[in-house]
Amino acid sequence: MFYNEKILKLFREPHYAGEFSANTPHVVTAQSGNPGQTDVVQLQLQIINNKIVAAKFKCSGSICTVASAEYLLGNIINKTIIEALSYTSQRIIADLQLPEQRINSALLVEDCLQKVLKNE
């Protein structure tokens, strides 16, 4: 499958991959996906005064899932929770020009974002 340069760059050069140490304050975590059956994404957001000040992700799955998670986090840091909710799967699909066969990657990342923000 052919991926555009934007997707490949996000996949090859992730800035937000990893996880916060256990003692990092104000961190909320959520996971989406089904281990062993689909891609799995874990998002961690550090939220202070209703603002996302830092973020990390862990992912097992396709190039597009990694790229979608990286893209999302790069766009929601320094945003309020309300602003972060504007990054829907449709926006990710359009902005990254995800192949039709890989739109599930954006759906998974959006689902995880919704879960983590509910935990806030």
C-alpha positions in Angstrom: 0.0 0.0 0.0 1.2 3.5 -0.8 1.2 6.2 1.9 1.7 9.9 1.3 4.7 11.7 2.7 2.8 13.3 5.5 1.7 9.9 6.9 5.2 8.5 6.5 6.9 11.5 8.2 4.5 11.2 11.2 5.2 7.5 11.4 9.0 7.7 11.0 9.5 10.8 13.3 7.1 10.6 16.2 7.6 13.2 18.8 4.9 12.0 21.2 5.5 8.2 21.4 6.1 6.8 24.8 4.5 7.2 28.2 4.7 9.4 31.2 6.4 8.2 34.4 4.1 6.9 37.0 4.6 9.9 39.3 3.8 12.6 36.7 0.9 14.6 38.1 -2.4 15.4 36.3 -2.1 12.5 33.8 -5.2 10.7 32.5 -4.9 7.5 30.4 -7.2 5.6 28.1 -6.8 2.7 25.6 -8.8 1.7 22.6 -8.7 -1.4 20.4 -8.7 -5.1 21.1 -5.3 -6.6 21.7 -4.7 -9.6 19.4 -7.4 -8.7 17.0 -7.0 -5.0 16.0 -4.6 -2.1 16.4 -4.4 -0.8 20.0 -3.8 2.8 21.0 -3.1 4.2 24.4 -3.2 8.0 25.0 -2.0 9.8 28.0 -2.8 13.5 28.4 -1.4 15.8 31.1 -4.3 18.2 31.8 -3.8 21.3 34.0 -6.6 23.9 34.4 -8.7 22.4 31.6 -5.7 22.6 29.2 -3.7 19.8 27.6 -0.1 20.7 28.4 1.6 17.5 27.3 0.7 14.2 25.7 2.1 10.7 24.9 0.9 7.7 23.0 1.7 4.0 22.7 0.5 2.1 19.7 0.6 -1.4 18.2 -0.7 -1.4 14.7 -0.5 0.0 11.3 1.5 2.9 10.0 -1.7 4.9 9.7 -2.6 4.3 13.3 0.7 5.6 14.5 0.5 8.5 12.2 -3.1 9.3 13.3 -2.1 9.3 17.0 1.0 11.4 16.3 -1.0 13.9 14.3 -3.8 14.2 16.9 -1.4 14.8 19.8 0.6 17.3 17.8 -2.6 19.3 17.3 -4.2 19.1 20.8 -1.3 20.1 23.0 -1.9 23.6 24.5 -5.6 23.3 23.6 -8.5 23.2 26.0 -10.6 20.0 26.3 -13.3 21.6 24.2 -10.8 22.6 21.5 -9.4 19.0 21.5 -12.8 17.6 20.9 -12.8 19.3 17.5 -10.2 16.8 16.2 -12.6 14.1 15.0 -11.8 11.1 12.9 -13.2 12.9 9.9 -10.7 15.7 10.4 -7.8 13.3 10.8 -8.9 11.3 7.7 -9.1 14.5 5.6 -6.0 16.2 6.9 -3.8 13.0 6.5 -5.6 11.9 3.4 -5.8 8.4 4.8 -6.5 5.6 2.4 -10.0 4.3 2.5 -8.8 0.9 3.8 -7.2 2.6 6.8 -9.9 5.0 8.1 -10.3 2.6 11.0 -7.0 4.1 12.3 -8.6 7.5 12.7 -11.7 6.0 14.2 -9.6 4.2 16.8 -7.6 7.3 17.7 -10.8 9.4 18.1 -12.4 6.8 20.3 -9.4 6.8 22.5 -9.4 10.6 22.7 -13.1 10.5 23.8 -12.3 7.9 26.5 -9.3 9.8 27.9 -11.3 13.1 28.1 -14.2 11.3 29.8 -11.7 10.2 32.5 -10.4 13.8 33.0 
